[in-house]
């Protein structure tokens, strides 16, 4: 996060289309410590679920998400907004200490595979890799 504000997430929501099995979101601090924000099955009801631990996201921290999907179709699936496409979204609801300090940038994203992989950018701890592949 590049803005000089601290946000406090209190709920999260996962979203994919038909192929998503699990979506996991983390906060990575400046010391490369990974903290789970939330994890969910995107095929369950589309609602916000509470975050059960105190999390603060500070300037310099990163928020990252990973989706595990299974394509059992006979063709590649494109990224997009229709039901025939696929997407990977992790939403958070948060509060700030002062009303005049909301985030200016409301969304963040990367192109995803094949252009972007976590392992090309981060040193991903083994437990994170294992955790993101387990179904909730």
DSSP file (Angstrom, degrees, kcal/mol; ACC not computed):
  #  RESIDUE AA STRUCTURE BP1 BP2  ACC     N-H-->O    O-->H-N    N-H-->O    O-->H-N    TCO  KAPPA ALPHA  PHI   PSI    X-CA   Y-CA   Z-CA
    1    1 A X              0   0    0      0, 0.0    59,-3.2     0, 0.0    60,-0.2   0.000 360.0 360.0 360.0 131.5    0.0    0.0    0.0
    2    2 A X        +     0   0    0     57,-0.2     2,-0.2    58,-0.1    57,-0.1   0.567 360.0  93.6-102.8 -10.7    1.5    3.3   -1.0
    3    3 A X  S    S-     0   0    0      1,-0.1     2,-1.9     2,-0.1    57,-0.1  -0.572  81.5-118.8 -84.3 149.0   -0.9    5.8    0.7
    4    4 A X  S    S+     0   0    0     -2,-0.2     2,-0.3    55,-0.1    -1,-0.1  -0.509  78.5 100.6 -88.8  72.5    0.1    7.1    4.1
    5    5 A X        -     0   0    0     -2,-1.9     2,-0.5    52,-0.1    -2,-0.1  -0.982  65.2-132.0-149.5 150.7   -3.0    5.7    5.9
    6    6 A X        -     0   0    0     -2,-0.3    91,-0.5    52,-0.1     2,-0.3  -0.938  23.1-165.0-108.4 127.9   -3.6    2.6    8.1
    7    7 A X  B     -A   57   0A   0     50,-2.2    50,-2.9    -2,-0.5     2,-0.5  -0.853   9.8-151.7-112.7 152.1   -6.7    0.5    7.3
    8    8 A X  E     -B   95   0B   0     87,-2.3    87,-1.6    -2,-0.3    48,-0.2  -0.878  13.1-150.1-124.9  96.0   -8.3   -2.1    9.5
    9    9 A X  E     +B   94   0B   0     -2,-0.5    46,-0.4    85,-0.2    85,-0.3  -0.392  22.9 168.6 -65.9 140.8  -10.1   -4.9    7.6
   10   10 A X  E     +     0   0B   0     83,-2.7    41,-2.0     1,-0.4     2,-0.3   0.455  63.3  23.0-128.8  -9.0  -13.1   -6.4    9.4
   11   11 A X  E     -BC  93  50B   0     82,-1.4    82,-2.7    39,-0.3    -1,-0.4  -0.989  59.5-165.4-154.4 156.3  -14.7   -8.5    6.7
   12   12 A X  E     -BC  92  49B   0     37,-2.4    37,-3.3    -2,-0.3     2,-0.3  -0.938   3.4-161.2-140.0 161.6  -13.8  -10.2    3.4
   13   13 A X  E     -B   91   0B   0     78,-2.0    78,-2.9    -2,-0.3     2,-0.3  -0.994   9.1-149.0-144.0 140.1  -15.6  -11.7    0.4
   14   14 A X  E     -B   90   0B   0     33,-0.3     2,-0.3    -2,-0.3    76,-0.2  -0.814  16.5-177.9-108.3 151.3  -14.3  -14.1   -2.3
   15   15 A X  E     +B   89   0B   0     74,-2.1    74,-2.7    -2,-0.3     2,-0.3  -0.939  16.9 137.9-154.2 128.3  -15.5  -14.3   -5.9
   16   16 A X        -     0   0    0     26,-0.4    72,-0.1    -2,-0.3    70,-0.1  -0.811  43.5-114.6-140.8-174.3  -14.8  -16.4   -9.0
   17   17 A X        -     0   0    0     70,-0.5     3,-0.5    -2,-0.3    -1,-0.2   0.188  68.4 -43.5 -99.6-132.8  -17.1  -17.8  -11.6
   18   18 A X  S    S+     0   0    0     65,-0.4    68,-0.1    67,-0.4    66,-0.1   0.778 130.7  50.7 -73.5 -28.6  -17.7  -21.6  -12.2
   19   19 A X  S    S+     0   0    0     50,-0.1    51,-2.0    52,-0.0    -1,-0.2   0.613  80.1 109.0 -92.3 -12.0  -14.1  -22.9  -11.9
   20   20 A X  E     +D   69   0C   0     -3,-0.5    49,-0.2    49,-0.2    -4,-0.1  -0.421  31.7 169.5 -71.1 136.9  -13.0  -21.3   -8.6
   21   21 A X  E     +     0   0C   0     47,-3.1     2,-0.3     1,-0.4   115,-0.3   0.698  66.8   5.2-114.0 -36.8  -12.5  -23.7   -5.7
   22   22 A X  E     -D   68   0C   0     46,-1.4    46,-2.9    19,-0.2     2,-0.4  -0.983  53.8-163.6-152.8 140.5  -10.7  -21.5   -3.1
   23   23 A X  E     -DE  67  40C   0     17,-2.5    17,-2.4    -2,-0.3     2,-0.4  -0.996  13.5-172.2-124.8 130.4   -9.7  -17.9   -2.8
   24   24 A X  E     -DE  66  39C   0     42,-2.5    42,-2.4    -2,-0.4     2,-0.4  -0.978   4.0-163.9-127.6 135.4   -7.2  -16.8   -0.1
   25   25 A X  E     +DE  65  38C   0     13,-2.9    12,-2.9    -2,-0.4    13,-1.4  -0.954  10.0 179.6-123.2 140.8   -6.1  -13.3    0.9
   26   26 A X  E     -DE  64  36C   0     38,-2.9    38,-2.3    -2,-0.4     2,-0.5  -0.919  25.6-136.7-133.9 156.9   -3.0  -12.2    2.8
   27   27 A X  E     -DE  63  35C   0      8,-2.4     8,-2.5    -2,-0.3     2,-0.5  -0.968  20.7-161.6-107.0 132.5   -1.3   -9.1    4.2
   28   28 A X  E     -DE  62  34C   0     34,-3.0    34,-2.5    -2,-0.5     6,-0.2  -0.973   9.4-153.8-114.4 122.5    2.5   -9.1    3.7
   29   29 A X    >   -     0   0    0      4,-2.0     3,-2.0    -2,-0.5    31,-0.1  -0.263  36.7 -89.5 -87.4-179.2    4.4   -6.7    5.9
   30   30 A X  T 3  S+     0   0    0      1,-0.3    -1,-0.1     2,-0.1    31,-0.0   0.718 126.8  56.1 -63.7 -21.9    7.8   -5.1    5.1
   31   31 A X  T 3  S-     0   0    0      2,-0.1    -1,-0.3     0, 0.0     3,-0.1   0.218 120.4-107.0 -94.5  14.6    9.6   -8.0    6.8
   32   32 A X    <   +     0   0    0     -3,-2.0     2,-0.5     1,-0.2    -2,-0.1   0.771  67.1 154.0  64.4  28.9    7.9  -10.5    4.5
   33   33 A X        -     0   0    0      2,-0.0    -4,-2.0    -4,-0.0     2,-0.5  -0.790  34.1-146.4 -86.4 127.8    5.6  -11.8    7.3
   34   34 A X  E     -E   28   0C   0     -2,-0.5     2,-0.5    -6,-0.2    -6,-0.2  -0.828  15.3-173.5 -99.6 129.1    2.4  -13.2    5.8
   35   35 A X  E     -E   27   0C   0     -8,-2.5    -8,-2.4    -2,-0.5     2,-0.3  -0.987  25.7-123.8-124.5 124.4   -0.9  -12.9    7.8
   36   36 A X  E     +E   26   0C   0     -2,-0.5   -10,-0.3   -10,-0.2     3,-0.1  -0.475  26.3 179.0 -66.6 126.2   -4.0  -14.6    6.6
   37   37 A X  E     -     0   0C   0    -12,-2.9     2,-0.3     1,-0.4    16,-0.2   0.848  63.8 -36.8 -89.8 -47.9   -6.9  -12.1    6.1
   38   38 A X  E     -E   25   0C   0    -13,-1.4   -13,-2.9    13,-0.1    -1,-0.4  -0.976  46.1-156.8-172.8 161.5   -9.4  -14.6    4.9
   39   39 A X  E     +E   24   0C   0     -2,-0.3     2,-0.3   -15,-0.2   -15,-0.2  -0.992  23.9 160.1-148.3 136.7  -10.1  -17.8    2.9
   40   40 A X  E     -E   23   0C   0    -17,-2.4   -17,-2.5    -2,-0.3     2,-0.7  -0.995  44.7-105.6-158.4 163.4  -13.2  -19.0    1.3
   41   41 A X    >   -     0   0    0     -2,-0.3     3,-1.8   -19,-0.2   -19,-0.2  -0.833  28.0-153.7 -88.2 113.3  -15.0  -21.2   -1.2
   42   42 A X  T 3  S+     0   0    0     -2,-0.7   -26,-0.4     1,-0.3    -1,-0.1   0.567  89.9  66.9 -70.3  -5.9  -16.2  -18.8   -3.9
   43   43 A X  T 3  S+     0   0    0    -22,-0.2    -1,-0.3   -28,-0.1     3,-0.1   0.562  85.3  87.4 -88.4  -8.8  -19.1  -21.2   -4.8
   44   44 A X  S <  S-     0   0    0     -3,-1.8     3,-0.0     1,-0.2    -4,-0.0  -0.308 103.8 -52.9 -78.3 172.2  -20.8  -20.5   -1.4
   45   45 A X        -     0   0    0      1,-0.1     2,-1.4    -2,-0.1    -1,-0.2  -0.142  58.9-114.3 -51.0 138.2  -23.2  -17.6   -1.0
   46   46 A X  S    S+     0   0    0     -3,-0.1     2,-0.3   -33,-0.1    -1,-0.1  -0.605  70.0 119.1 -78.7  91.4  -21.7  -14.3   -2.1
   47   47 A X        -     0   0    0     -2,-1.4     2,-0.4   -33,-0.1   -33,-0.3  -0.946  68.1 -92.4-146.9 165.5  -21.5  -12.4    1.2
   48   48 A X        -     0   0    0     -2,-0.3     2,-0.3   -35,-0.1   -35,-0.2  -0.684  37.2-156.2 -83.7 136.0  -19.0  -10.7    3.4
   49   49 A X  E     -C   12   0B   0    -37,-3.3   -37,-2.4    -2,-0.4     2,-0.0  -0.873  24.1-102.9-111.9 145.2  -17.6  -13.0    6.1
   50   50 A X  E     -C   11   0B   0     -2,-0.3     2,-0.5   -39,-0.2   -39,-0.3  -0.329  22.1-130.7 -70.2 147.6  -16.0  -11.6    9.4
   51   51 A X        -     0   0    0    -41,-2.0   -13,-0.1     1,-0.1     4,-0.1  -0.871  17.0-157.8 -92.4 126.0  -12.3  -11.5    9.9
   52   52 A X        +     0   0    0     -2,-0.5     2,-0.3   -15,-0.2    -1,-0.1   0.458  66.3  57.4 -93.4  -1.0  -11.7  -13.0   13.3
   53   53 A X  S    S-     0   0    0    -16,-0.2     2,-0.4     2,-0.0    -2,-0.0  -0.922  91.1 -99.0-126.5 156.9   -8.3  -11.5   14.2
   54   54 A X        +     0   0    0     -2,-0.3     2,-0.4   -46,-0.0   -44,-0.1  -0.584  45.9 177.3 -73.5 125.1   -7.1   -7.9   14.4
   55   55 A X        -     0   0    0    -46,-0.4     2,-0.4    -2,-0.4   -46,-0.2  -0.997  13.6-171.8-131.6 134.4   -5.3   -6.9   11.2
   56   56 A X        -     0   0    0     -2,-0.4     2,-0.6   -48,-0.2   -48,-0.2  -0.996  11.2-153.6-123.7 130.5   -3.8   -3.5   10.3
   57   57 A X  B     -A    7   0A   0    -50,-2.9   -50,-2.2    -2,-0.4     2,-0.2  -0.918  21.8-172.5-106.3 118.8   -2.6   -2.8    6.9
   58   58 A X    >   -     0   0    0     -2,-0.6     3,-2.5   -52,-0.2   -52,-0.1  -0.600  36.8 -72.5-109.5 164.6    0.1   -0.1    6.9
   59   59 A X  T 3  S+     0   0    0      1,-0.3   -57,-0.2    -2,-0.2    -1,-0.1  -0.338 122.9  27.9 -54.0 133.9    2.0    1.9    4.3
   60   60 A X  T 3  S+     0   0    0    -59,-3.2    -1,-0.3     1,-0.4   -58,-0.1   0.144  95.7 116.2  95.2 -18.3    4.5   -0.5    2.6
   61   61 A X    <   -     0   0    0     -3,-2.5    -1,-0.4   -60,-0.2     2,-0.4  -0.391  55.9-140.9 -74.6 160.3    2.4   -3.6    3.3
   62   62 A X  E     -D   28   0C   0    -34,-2.5   -34,-3.0    -3,-0.1     2,-0.5  -0.951   4.1-150.4-121.1 145.5    1.0   -5.6    0.4
   63   63 A X  E     +D   27   0C   0     -2,-0.4     2,-0.3   -36,-0.2   -36,-0.2  -0.977  26.3 176.8-111.0 124.3   -2.4   -7.2    0.1
   64   64 A X  E     -D   26   0C   0    -38,-2.3   -38,-2.9    -2,-0.5     2,-0.3  -0.920  12.4-167.4-129.3 153.0   -2.3  -10.3   -2.1
   65   65 A X  E     -D   25   0C   0     -2,-0.3     2,-0.4   -40,-0.2   -40,-0.2  -0.980   2.5-163.5-138.0 151.6   -4.8  -12.9   -3.1
   66   66 A X  E     -D   24   0C   0    -42,-2.4   -42,-2.5    -2,-0.3     2,-0.4  -1.000   5.0-156.9-136.2 137.8   -4.6  -16.3   -4.8
   67   67 A X  E     -D   23   0C   0     -2,-0.4     2,-0.6   -44,-0.2   -44,-0.2  -0.940   5.8-152.3-113.2 135.1   -7.4  -18.4   -6.5
   68   68 A X  E     +D   22   0C   0    -46,-2.9   -47,-3.1    -2,-0.4   -46,-1.4  -0.939  26.1 175.0-103.6 123.7   -7.2  -22.1   -7.0
   69   69 A X  E     -D   20   0C   0     -2,-0.6     2,-0.5   -49,-0.2   -49,-0.2  -0.909  24.3-149.4-129.0 154.2   -9.3  -23.1  -10.0
   70   70 A X        -     0   0    0    -51,-2.0     2,-0.9    -2,-0.3    -2,-0.0  -0.977   6.5-161.2-126.3 118.3   -9.9  -26.4  -11.9
   71   71 A X        +     0   0    0     -2,-0.5    -2,-0.0     1,-0.1   -52,-0.0  -0.844  19.4 165.5 -99.8 102.1  -10.6  -26.2  -15.6
   72   72 A X        +     0   0    0     -2,-0.9    -1,-0.1     2,-0.0     2,-0.1   0.189  46.1 106.0 -99.0  16.0  -12.2  -29.5  -16.5
   73   73 A X  S    S-     0   0    0      2,-0.2     4,-0.1     1,-0.1    -2,-0.1  -0.424  80.7-118.2 -88.2 169.4  -13.4  -28.1  -19.9
   74   74 A X  S    S+     0   0    0     -2,-0.1     2,-0.3     2,-0.1    -1,-0.1   0.208  91.4  50.8 -94.5  16.3  -11.8  -29.0  -23.2
   75   75 A X  S    S-     0   0    0      0, 0.0    -2,-0.2     0, 0.0     2,-0.0  -0.979  92.3 -89.6-148.0 157.2  -10.6  -25.5  -23.9
   76   76 A X        -     0   0    0     -2,-0.3     2,-0.5     1,-0.1    -2,-0.1  -0.354  39.4-134.6 -64.7 150.5   -8.7  -22.6  -22.3
   77   77 A X        -     0   0    0     -4,-0.1     2,-0.1     8,-0.0     8,-0.1  -0.929  16.0-139.1-111.1 132.0  -10.9  -20.2  -20.3
   78   78 A X        -     0   0    0     -2,-0.5     8,-1.8     6,-0.3     2,-0.4  -0.473  20.6-107.7 -85.9 156.7  -10.3  -16.4  -20.7
   79   79 A X  B     +f   86   0D   0      6,-0.2     2,-0.3    -2,-0.1     8,-0.2  -0.691  66.9 111.4 -77.6 135.4  -10.3  -13.8  -18.0
   80   80 A X  S    S-     0   0    0      6,-2.0     5,-0.0    -2,-0.4     0, 0.0  -0.986  72.9 -90.9 174.4-177.1  -13.4  -11.7  -18.1
   81   81 A X  S    S+     0   0    0     -2,-0.3     2,-0.1     4,-0.1     6,-0.1   0.511  85.9  90.5 -98.6  -6.2  -16.7  -10.7  -16.7
   82   82 A X  S >  S-     0   0    0      4,-0.1     3,-1.3     1,-0.1    -2,-0.1  -0.433  87.2-108.3 -88.9 167.1  -19.2  -13.1  -18.3
   83   83 A X  T 3  S+     0   0    0      1,-0.3   -65,-0.4    -2,-0.1    -1,-0.1   0.702 120.2  56.4 -65.2 -19.9  -20.2  -16.5  -16.9
   84   84 A X  T 3  S+     0   0    0    -67,-0.1    -6,-0.3     2,-0.1    -1,-0.3   0.585 105.1  63.3 -86.0 -11.2  -18.2  -18.2  -19.7
   85   85 A X  S <  S-     0   0    0     -3,-1.3   -67,-0.4    -8,-0.1     2,-0.3  -0.296  79.9-129.6 -96.4-174.4  -15.0  -16.3  -18.5
   86   86 A X  B     +f   79   0D   0     -8,-1.8    -6,-2.0   -69,-0.1     2,-0.3  -0.964  21.2 178.7-138.0 156.8  -13.3  -16.6  -15.2
   87   87 A X        -     0   0    0     -2,-0.3   -70,-0.5    -8,-0.2     2,-0.4  -0.967  21.1-141.8-151.3 164.7  -12.0  -14.1  -12.6
   88   88 A X        +     0   0    0     -2,-0.3     2,-0.4   -72,-0.1   -72,-0.2  -0.934  29.2 169.0-133.9 107.0  -10.3  -14.0   -9.2
   89   89 A X  E     -B   15   0B   0    -74,-2.7   -74,-2.1    -2,-0.4     2,-0.4  -0.963  17.9-176.7-126.2 139.3  -11.5  -11.4   -6.7
   90   90 A X  E     -B   14   0B   0     -2,-0.4     2,-0.3   -76,-0.2   -76,-0.2  -0.959  16.3-168.5-130.9 112.8  -10.8  -10.9   -3.0
   91   91 A X  E     -B   13   0B   0    -78,-2.9   -78,-2.0    -2,-0.4     2,-0.4  -0.761   2.9-164.9-102.8 145.9  -12.7   -8.0   -1.4
   92   92 A X  E     -B   12   0B   0     -2,-0.3     2,-0.4   -80,-0.2   -80,-0.2  -0.988  11.8-150.4-128.0 144.1  -12.2   -6.5    2.0
   93   93 A X  E     +B   11   0B   0    -82,-2.7   -83,-2.7    -2,-0.4   -82,-1.4  -0.913  32.2 168.7-102.2 138.0  -14.3   -4.2    4.1
   94   94 A X  E     -B    9   0B   0     -2,-0.4     2,-0.3   -85,-0.3   -85,-0.2  -0.929  26.4-141.7-144.7 165.4  -12.3   -1.9    6.3
   95   95 A X  E     -B    8   0B   0    -87,-1.6   -87,-2.3    -2,-0.3     2,-0.3  -0.906  11.1-148.8-125.8 161.2  -12.4    1.1    8.6
   96   96 A X        -     0   0    0     -2,-0.3   -89,-0.1   -89,-0.2     6,-0.1  -0.856  24.0-120.5-122.7 160.8  -10.0    4.0    9.1
   97   97 A X  S    S+     0   0    0    -91,-0.5     2,-0.4    -2,-0.3    -1,-0.1   0.833  97.9  42.4 -71.6 -32.6   -9.4    6.0   12.3
   98   98 A X  S >  S-     0   0    0      3,-0.2     3,-1.6     1,-0.1    -1,-0.1  -0.950  72.8-139.7-122.3 135.7  -10.3    9.3   10.8
   99   99 A X  T 3  S+     0   0    0     -2,-0.4     3,-0.3     1,-0.3    -1,-0.1   0.748 101.9  58.8 -63.1 -25.1  -13.2   10.0    8.4
  100  100 A X  T 3  S+     0   0    0      1,-0.2    -1,-0.3    -3,-0.0    -3,-0.0   0.262  93.9  71.8 -90.2  14.2  -11.1   12.3    6.2
  101  101 A X    <   +     0   0    0     -3,-1.6    -1,-0.2   -95,-0.0    -3,-0.2  -0.367  58.5 146.9-127.9  54.7   -8.6    9.6    5.4
  102  102 A X        -     0   0    0     -3,-0.3     2,-0.1     1,-0.1     3,-0.0  -0.527  58.8 -89.2 -81.5 157.8  -10.2    7.1    3.1
  103  103 A X        -     0   0    0     -2,-0.2    -1,-0.1     1,-0.1     3,-0.1  -0.429  27.0-154.9 -65.7 137.8   -8.1    5.4    0.5
  104  104 A X  S    S+     0   0    0      1,-0.2     2,-0.7    -2,-0.1    -1,-0.1   0.880  85.6  60.7 -78.2 -41.1   -7.8    7.2   -2.8
  105  105 A X        -     0   0    0      1,-0.2    -1,-0.2    -3,-0.0  -102,-0.1  -0.800  65.9-177.4 -91.0 114.1   -7.1    4.0   -4.8
  106  106 A X        +     0   0    0     -2,-0.7     2,-0.3    -3,-0.1    -1,-0.2   0.692  61.9  34.2 -88.5 -20.7  -10.1    1.7   -4.3
  107  107 A X        -     0   0    0      2,-0.0     2,-0.3     0, 0.0    -1,-0.0  -0.932  56.0-172.5-133.5 156.5   -8.9   -1.3   -6.3
  108  108 A X        +     0   0    0     -2,-0.3     2,-0.3     2,-0.0     0, 0.0  -0.987  17.9 153.4-144.2 148.9   -5.6   -3.1   -7.0
  109  109 A X        -     0   0    0     -2,-0.3     2,-0.3   -20,-0.0   -20,-0.0  -0.987  27.6-143.1-164.4 163.9   -4.9   -5.9   -9.4
  110  110 A X        -     0   0    0     -2,-0.3     6,-0.1     6,-0.1    -2,-0.0  -0.847  36.5-108.1-126.7 168.9   -2.4   -7.7  -11.6
  111  111 A X        -     0   0    0     -2,-0.3     4,-0.1     1,-0.1     5,-0.1   0.754  54.3-152.5 -69.1 -23.9   -2.8   -9.4  -15.0
  112  112 A X    >>  +     0   0    0      2,-0.1     3,-1.8     3,-0.1     4,-0.9  -0.142  41.2  21.5  76.1-178.7   -2.5  -12.8  -13.4
  113  113 A X  T 34 S+     0   0    0      1,-0.3     4,-0.1     2,-0.3     0, 0.0  -0.279 117.9  23.0 -60.1 147.3   -1.1  -15.9  -15.1
  114  114 A X  T 34 S+     0   0    0      0, 0.0    -1,-0.3     0, 0.0     3,-0.1  -0.971 135.1  39.2 -87.4   8.1    0.5  -16.3  -17.5
  115  115 A X  T <4 S+     0   0    0     -3,-1.8     2,-0.4     1,-0.2    -2,-0.3   0.717 121.0  31.9 -89.2 -22.1    1.9  -12.8  -17.0
  116  116 A X     <  +     0   0    0     -4,-0.9     2,-0.3    -6,-0.1    -1,-0.2  -0.993  57.1 171.5-143.8 130.6    2.1  -12.8  -13.2
  117  117 A X    >>  -     0   0    0     -2,-0.4     3,-1.3    -5,-0.1     4,-0.5  -0.993  36.4-128.6-134.1 142.8    2.9  -15.4  -10.6
  118  118 A X  H >> S+     0   0    0     -2,-0.3     4,-3.3     1,-0.3     3,-2.2   0.918 108.2  60.1 -52.1 -46.5    3.5  -14.9   -6.8
  119  119 A X  H 34 S+     0   0    0      1,-0.3    -1,-0.3     2,-0.2     5,-0.1   0.696  99.6  56.9 -62.6 -18.7    6.7  -17.0   -7.0
  120  120 A X  H <4 S+     0   0    0     -3,-1.3    -1,-0.3     1,-0.1    -2,-0.2   0.639 122.5  23.8 -82.5 -14.3    8.2  -14.5   -9.5
  121  121 A X  H << S+     0   0    0     -3,-2.2     2,-0.3    -4,-0.5    -2,-0.2   0.726 119.7  43.1-119.8 -38.8    7.7  -11.6   -7.1
  122  122 A X  S  < S-     0   0    0     -4,-3.3     2,-1.0    -5,-0.2    -1,-0.2  -0.731  72.4-120.7-114.1 158.2    7.6  -12.9   -3.6
  123  123 A X        -     0   0    0     -2,-0.3     2,-0.5    -3,-0.1    -4,-0.1  -0.868  42.2-155.2 -91.2  99.7    9.4  -15.3   -1.4
  124  124 A X        -     0   0    0     -2,-1.0     5,-0.0    -5,-0.1    -5,-0.0  -0.672  10.4-126.5 -86.4 120.5    6.3  -17.4   -0.6
  125  125 A X    >>  -     0   0    0     -2,-0.5     4,-1.8     1,-0.1     3,-0.6  -0.312  19.5-120.5 -61.9 148.6    6.5  -19.4    2.6
  126  126 A X  H 3> S+     0   0    0      1,-0.2     4,-2.4     2,-0.2     5,-0.2   0.879 112.1  56.7 -59.1 -40.2    5.8  -23.1    2.2
  127  127 A X  H 3> S+     0   0    0      1,-0.2     4,-2.4     2,-0.2    -1,-0.2   0.828 105.1  52.8 -64.4 -29.6    2.9  -23.0    4.6
  128  128 A X  H <> S+     0   0    0     -3,-0.6     4,-2.4     2,-0.2    -1,-0.2   0.935 108.7  48.8 -69.2 -45.9    1.2  -20.3    2.5
  129  129 A X  H  X S+     0   0    0     -4,-1.8     4,-0.7     1,-0.2    -2,-0.2   0.918 115.1  45.2 -58.8 -43.8    1.5  -22.4   -0.7
  130  130 A X  H >< S+     0   0    0     -4,-2.4     3,-0.7     1,-0.2     4,-0.5   0.909 112.6  51.4 -66.1 -41.9    0.0  -25.4    1.2
  131  131 A X  H >< S+     0   0    0     -4,-2.4     3,-0.9     1,-0.2    -2,-0.2   0.859 105.0  55.4 -65.1 -36.9   -2.7  -23.3    2.8
  132  132 A X  H 3< S+     0   0    0     -4,-2.4    -1,-0.2     1,-0.2    -2,-0.2   0.688 106.8  51.5 -73.0 -15.9   -3.9  -21.8   -0.5
  133  133 A X  T << S+     0   0    0     -3,-0.7     2,-0.4    -4,-0.7    -1,-0.2   0.514  89.4  93.7 -97.6  -5.8   -4.4  -25.3   -2.1
  134  134 A X  S <  S-     0   0    0     -3,-0.9     2,-0.2    -4,-0.5    -4,-0.0  -0.723  77.0-125.3 -88.9 135.5   -6.5  -26.7    0.8
  135  135 A X              0   0    0     -2,-0.4  -113,-0.1     1,-0.1   -94,-0.1  -0.564 360.0 360.0 -78.9 140.5  -10.3  -26.3    0.3
  136  136 A X              0   0    0   -115,-0.3    -1,-0.1    -2,-0.2   -95,-0.1   0.501 360.0 360.0 -72.4 360.0  -12.2  -24.6    3.1
